[in-house]
Amino acid sequence: MTPKELLDILSVAAKLKISPRHCFTEPGRRESVADHSWRLALTAMLLSGEPEFADYDMNRVIRMGLIHDLGEAFTGDIPTFLKSEADGQAESDILTRWIEGFPEPQRSEWLALWAEMEALETREAKLYKALDKLEAVIAHNESDIATWLPLEYNLQLTHGREQVAFSPYLTALKAAIDEVTLDKINREGQK
């Protein structure tokens, strides 16, 4: 990869730093797609020490976390409760076209990684997807409850449940996150 090719890719990726997501990190500041992707990758890194994940290729999971929303550099973020299958396909298609323009060996490596992520058949892909869902719920719990939509009170408790079911550790983590959600709702009330 030439320095120019690297800079071109980083320039597109930089759009994630200013692409807002649905929830707020603090009053008046929306979370960015980059914020979400970074913490997803950090979570995978932290889990690399957990016995349940000892034989996972956590470098792959971290890489999945870092690139999973790069399509949103082109499409912007659409909240999960508004995102249609067509929206997801459009995002995937544009990301695939962008990666196809990469030089080798990055093109082949990234296309293979993306295909693995979309197939969700490997344990690494399943872990990345579960962490993607859980990070969103964690971030939403950190948002002021006044910013929650009525449908999000239930969504906080159901989002990610299916994706964590394969893992005892992640199931326990989801239960802990749900406790935080319920405490927040009880403490701050529904707005």
Secondary structure as UniProt FT lines:
FT   HELIX           3..13
FT   HELIX           14..17
FT   STRAND          20..26
FT   TURN            27..28
FT   STRAND          29..32
FT   HELIX           33..47
FT   TURN            48..49
FT   HELIX           51..53
FT   TURN            54..55
FT   HELIX           58..67
FT   TURN            68..71
FT   HELIX           72..75
FT   TURN            80..82
FT   HELIX           85..100
FT   TURN            104..105
FT   HELIX           106..119
FT   HELIX           123..142
FT   HELIX           145..147
FT   TURN            150..151
FT   HELIX           152..158
FT   TURN            159..160
FT   HELIX           161..164
FT   TURN            165..166
FT   HELIX           168..188
//
